[in-house]
């Protein structure tokens, strides 16, 4: 080969290599993108708006602190109307035009649908609004997690509280006849048996049902000490509680995370007095010297923020923590490394968003506290001082 | 200006596309459809596949509602039957996906005939209520026949396979959905040149007169239900392979309203109307999202702030069409064509 030509080729090769290196360096030092299929309209909009604000605010806070290892974090969310086809469309749109590292999904249906694509891409990890027990399986859903306990764990927190407060208590389960509602039934039965509690009645209500008078009569016959609702946001819980009070039932009503927002019950007022439930996060208005993150939230937003806001906020925090740990270990931000980084989170201080240090075991954060609605204060107040950690071992 | 199309044979008179200009545009459209997977992003291909599935289902409903005059609000539930049939066949028997799709069409068609039986006695709103009832019964079955449907958790379906390759992504499934859509549309267009198709129209226009003319009413109405459900079954089957998770919540009642709205907005009783209606109902919300996205540099939280506005605009667009063009988008398209045919003169 002619020396000049060889030199030109070598120079070209060197230039090409240096450009590739520069490109890789740019990719390594570029912004970290959190994207999301967010239900800003539709039946789940009340939660979607809160989640959207929660993620945005945490991203703002982390960027003001200089980002993650000098890299800025950017959040992009789009509305899905809480429809799986639109959620997948948004996923394709956002991941097609951005180098997405973290994704927020809006439903169990979406989480299940997108799982094969997520595994194929192997470039991002996902969390979301679903706490479905089915998703809490690292083998089937290796790149997903939930920023809280799964629905079975939530019921376990309630049962643990009941077993401690009133050993041998009688319980009634009221579930909506949906995937969401039916989710924890099997584990609840096993857990109740383990804790020596009796399940006196199981009631299944059709989705969207309003007239609950026959169900309340069933409840009257069973006369349980506690009635646990799952698979609802608000309706038909107030109707249930009003009718039960009119019939003179002494049962105490309980719910799970999506029916625990303070503003919902504040509007219901007196009939909601004494309603209890499991909450994986502290409420916006709680003041505690060990909760500086709540002060930061109140500074950003002086008005009340929903339970969904706290969920979005903590999800973004865990996303960023996973990225921080992965980069600190000198690894690339691939899905496998990020999930390993996430699972390395042990006894992590959330700045008081959760009142106890958390550990991510499997795909969830199995911890929660029981709160009670006080109609006089129009506020959810902690029923127990301690945060209850649960596990599925032995079930 | 074009004053007419000269036809010098019966074949030319019967042709679906009777002018050269039409054929040239169709060829250009076909080229565009073939080129799409090579130029479009994942997002646009996903939407193209979804539009294809919606076109098949809307065309099916158009046969029943637009051409035969039988209002149905059970299209989504019929799609569900198709989706579950595909899921069950794929998981239980592992049969080839084409066979599963045809099975989905046939099973749904048989069920459509059953649901269509009341149509001899009731029509209009009464029939709509009967189909709603059928739809709720089917949803109950989806939820409770756990051995077949997987209950509330539903079915997770393995990808369709062809020549040893998985068809899991929009890029691959596009080549399955596109031919099915074209076949469905061409099949429907040809149907209305046959005796059966003409009988559907006769029943729609005046069923008693049709019977006097010797058209067997029950048979014709049931045939229309069967065909419409066959289309829904195929669309549901493709939907199942596209999303690969089928649960009772995958085909809600509002999805049936979506298809009815697509038929009305597109133009009842026209093949083009079914296509335009499905495209409109699927893509306009996405286009509105894009418009909102453009405002983000000016208004940082535009996506969250304008989300409800977008829904209202979509609703207003549908109402606007119903008021200003009751014959639907197909009529708008016809007027545009007429304008160019007669140009420089005006109608």
Interface residues (C-beta under 8 A of the other chain):
Chain A: X38 X40 X41 X45 X49 X52 X53 X56 X77 X78 X79 X81 X84 X85 X86 X88 X89 X92 X93 X95 X96 X97 X109 X112 X113 X116 X117 X120 X134 X177 X178 X179 X182
Chain B: X41 X42 X43 X45 X46 X47 X50 X143 X151 X152 X153 X154 X156 X159 X168 X169 X170 X243 X244 X245 X247 X248 X249 X250 X285 X286 X289 X293 X301 X303 X304 X307 X308 X310 X311
